[in-house]
Amino acid sequence: MEFKQYDTVRVLDILIPEKLKKSEFDLCAPKIGDIAAIVEIYTNPTLAYELECSDQDGITQWLIAFGPEEIVMELV
């Protein structure tokens, strides 16, 4: 599936354990079932998606770049 910038996606699986940890810049770690927006798509040097997950008040919970081999997601 081809994703586009500003698509809304649901995280179905995170295939890299390091991505399941909260960084110092995030309020929480990403988890299965999170809804996120694709805020940027990188293509150089490789394809990656910058995903932002926010709460109902619009406060960013996490902002992380994932390569397509690191995450399984679906359009919402």
C-alpha positions in Angstrom: 0.0 0.0 0.0 1.2 3.5 -0.8 0.8 6.0 2.0 0.7 9.8 1.5 1.6 12.7 3.6 -1.2 13.6 6.1 -2.8 10.1 5.9 -4.1 8.9 9.2 -3.0 5.4 10.0 -3.4 2.8 12.8 -0.3 1.0 14.1 -0.9 -2.7 13.6 2.6 -4.0 14.6 6.0 -2.5 15.4 8.7 -4.9 14.2 11.8 -3.3 15.8 11.8 -3.5 19.6 13.9 -0.3 20.0 10.9 1.6 18.6 8.7 0.5 21.5 10.7 2.5 24.0 9.8 6.0 25.1 12.4 8.6 24.1 13.3 11.6 26.2 11.3 13.8 23.8 8.1 11.8 23.8 5.4 11.6 26.4 4.9 7.9 25.9 6.1 5.0 23.7 4.2 4.0 20.6 2.0 1.0 20.9 -0.2 -1.3 18.8 -3.5 0.4 18.1 -2.3 4.0 18.2 -3.7 6.3 15.6 -1.1 8.6 14.0 -0.7 11.1 11.1 2.0 10.8 8.5 3.5 14.3 8.9 6.5 13.7 6.5 7.7 11.1 4.1 11.4 10.8 3.6 12.9 9.3 0.4 16.6 10.0 0.6 18.5 8.0 1.4 15.7 5.5 2.1 11.9 5.5 2.5 10.7 6.4 6.0 7.5 7.8 7.5 7.5 10.4 10.3 4.4 9.6 12.4 2.8 11.8 15.0 0.4 10.5 17.6 -1.6 13.1 19.5 -4.2 12.9 22.3 -7.7 14.3 22.1 -6.5 17.7 23.1 -3.9 17.8 20.2 -0.9 17.3 22.5 1.8 15.2 20.7 2.3 11.9 22.6 5.1 10.7 20.3 6.8 11.7 17.0 8.9 9.0 15.5 10.3 8.1 12.0 9.7 4.5 10.9 11.0 2.7 7.9 8.5 0.4 6.1 10.4 -2.6 7.4 9.9 -1.4 11.0 6.1 -1.0 11.2 2.8 -2.4 9.9 0.1 0.2 9.6 -3.2 0.6 7.8 -5.2 3.6 6.7 -7.9 4.8 9.0 
